[in-house]
Amino acid sequence: MTLSRPVRPSASFDRSHTTAIELDNVTFGYDRTRQVLSGITMSVPRGQVVAIMGGSGCGKTTILRLIGGQLRPSEGRVVVAGRSVPDLDRDGLYALRREIGMLFQFGALFTDMTVFENIAFPLREHTDLSDQMIRDLVLMKLNAVGLRGAAGLVPSALSGGMARRVALARAIALDPMLALYDEPFAGLDPISLGIVGQLIRKLNDALGITSVIVTHDVYESLKIVDYLYFVSAGRIIAQGTPDEVRASTDPFVRQFVDGEADGPVPFHVGAPPLAEEFAVHAG
């Protein structure tokens, strides 16, 4: 896979920094009564693919928003390529975001643009490249995800798997130093899921970037990632390499990996005993 790099505006972020992302004792809450993250500490080495896994509402997407500077931690440090994200001014934050490719859940393509124009959009916004150069780069990105022949289609004409691959091509349009994926496998059939997973791994290695994947899909993640963090109730409760996760006897990891109903993660949200509820209403 051969991909050329576009001319980009200058940025103050060191792509050679050995640690791409570092979260140190990060706590975040939307208000005093709603604590989302508590004491999150994680490190993502440059060039690796790292997964953040956990049940719905555990704080996974909030971590991505802290990395991208959409949110500021209540406590702790969020560092990307050696720079403290909460301490960046407006220009610094925009420079950081130009270095981040984002694949949103379900793709979030512009519905009134063709596939070609969706991928050309960040190139036109953030570079001074000629139309011919943009055309060549867009076709190269589409070729990398196997969709060069779909350049003229609109998103409504695409299958779910095709749309996710277009979104992936757009996420890497500027050859970012960091790619963030929010549930990239959600809603995909097994074939499309496998294709998207392998593309994430191959593009990460071909472009020399770093990837963070928020996902529920244990099986696919174990095939492509270098390291996994498991989050529950806003805390990291387990972590390890794919081999360590497969061999783990930790009750939470086993429940999550095996998809078991019974375990540390309860099926029922906390509530009084059902008999008490009925007694109250009967009275």
CORSUL-V270130 format. One record per residue. N is the residue number from 1. RES is the residue in one letter. SS is DSSP state (helix for helix, strand for strand, loop for the rest). Layout:
# CORSUL-V270130
n->(N	N)
res->(RES	RES)
ss->(SS	SS)
This chain:
# CORSUL-V270130
n->(1	2	3	4	5	6	7	8	9	10	11	12	13	14	15	16	17	18	19	20	21	22	23	24	25	26	27	28	29	30	31	32	33	34	35	36	37	38	39	40	41	42	43	44	45	46	47	48	49	50	51	52	53	54	55	56	57	58	59	60	61	62	63	64	65	66	67	68	69	70	71	72	73	74	75	76	77	78	79	80	81	82	83	84	85	86	87	88	89	90	91	92	93	94	95	96	97	98	99	100	101	102	103	104	105	106	107	108	109	110	111	112	113	114	115	116	117	118	119	120	121	122	123	124	125	126	127	128	129	130	131	132	133	134	135	136	137	138	139	140	141	142	143	144	145	146	147	148	149	150	151	152	153	154	155	156	157	158	159	160	161	162	163	164	165	166	167	168	169	170	171	172	173	174	175	176	177	178	179	180	181	182	183	184	185	186	187	188	189	190	191	192	193	194	195	196	197	198	199	200	201	202	203	204	205	206	207	208	209	210	211	212	213	214	215	216	217	218	219	220	221	222	223	224	225	226	227	228	229	230	231	232	233	234	235	236	237	238	239	240	241	242	243	244	245	246	247	248	249	250	251	252	253	254	255	256	257	258	259	260	261	262	263	264	265	266	267	268	269	270	271	272	273	274	275	276	277	278	279	280	281	282	283)
res->(M	T	L	S	R	P	V	R	P	S	A	S	F	D	R	S	H	T	T	A	I	E	L	D	N	V	T	F	G	Y	D	R	T	R	Q	V	L	S	G	I	T	M	S	V	P	R	G	Q	V	V	A	I	M	G	G	S	G	C	G	K	T	T	I	L	R	L	I	G	G	Q	L	R	P	S	E	G	R	V	V	V	A	G	R	S	V	P	D	L	D	R	D	G	L	Y	A	L	R	R	E	I	G	M	L	F	Q	F	G	A	L	F	T	D	M	T	V	F	E	N	I	A	F	P	L	R	E	H	T	D	L	S	D	Q	M	I	R	D	L	V	L	M	K	L	N	A	V	G	L	R	G	A	A	G	L	V	P	S	A	L	S	G	G	M	A	R	R	V	A	L	A	R	A	I	A	L	D	P	M	L	A	L	Y	D	E	P	F	A	G	L	D	P	I	S	L	G	I	V	G	Q	L	I	R	K	L	N	D	A	L	G	I	T	S	V	I	V	T	H	D	V	Y	E	S	L	K	I	V	D	Y	L	Y	F	V	S	A	G	R	I	I	A	Q	G	T	P	D	E	V	R	A	S	T	D	P	F	V	R	Q	F	V	D	G	E	A	D	G	P	V	P	F	H	V	G	A	P	P	L	A	E	E	F	A	V	H	A	G)
ss->(loop	loop	loop	loop	loop	loop	loop	loop	loop	loop	loop	loop	loop	loop	loop	loop	loop	loop	strand	strand	strand	strand	strand	strand	strand	strand	strand	strand	strand	strand	strand	loop	loop	strand	strand	strand	strand	strand	strand	strand	strand	strand	strand	strand	strand	loop	loop	loop	strand	strand	strand	strand	strand	loop	loop	loop	loop	loop	loop	helix	helix	helix	helix	helix	helix	helix	helix	loop	loop	loop	loop	loop	loop	loop	strand	strand	strand	strand	strand	strand	loop	loop	strand	strand	helix	helix	helix	loop	loop	helix	helix	helix	helix	helix	helix	helix	helix	helix	loop	strand	strand	strand	strand	strand	loop	loop	strand	loop	loop	loop	loop	loop	loop	strand	helix	helix	helix	helix	helix	helix	helix	helix	helix	helix	helix	helix	loop	loop	loop	loop	helix	helix	helix	helix	helix	helix	helix	helix	helix	helix	helix	helix	helix	helix	loop	loop	loop	helix	helix	helix	loop	loop	loop	strand	helix	helix	helix	loop	loop	helix	helix	helix	helix	helix	helix	helix	helix	helix	helix	helix	helix	loop	loop	loop	loop	loop	loop	strand	strand	strand	strand	strand	loop	loop	loop	loop	loop	loop	loop	helix	helix	helix	helix	helix	helix	helix	helix	helix	helix	helix	helix	helix	helix	helix	helix	helix	helix	loop	loop	strand	strand	strand	strand	strand	strand	loop	loop	helix	helix	helix	helix	helix	helix	helix	loop	loop	strand	strand	strand	strand	strand	strand	loop	loop	strand	strand	strand	strand	strand	strand	loop	helix	helix	helix	helix	helix	helix	loop	loop	loop	helix	helix	helix	helix	helix	helix	helix	helix	loop	loop	loop	loop	loop	loop	loop	loop	loop	loop	loop	loop	loop	loop	loop	helix	helix	helix	helix	helix	helix	helix	helix	helix	loop)
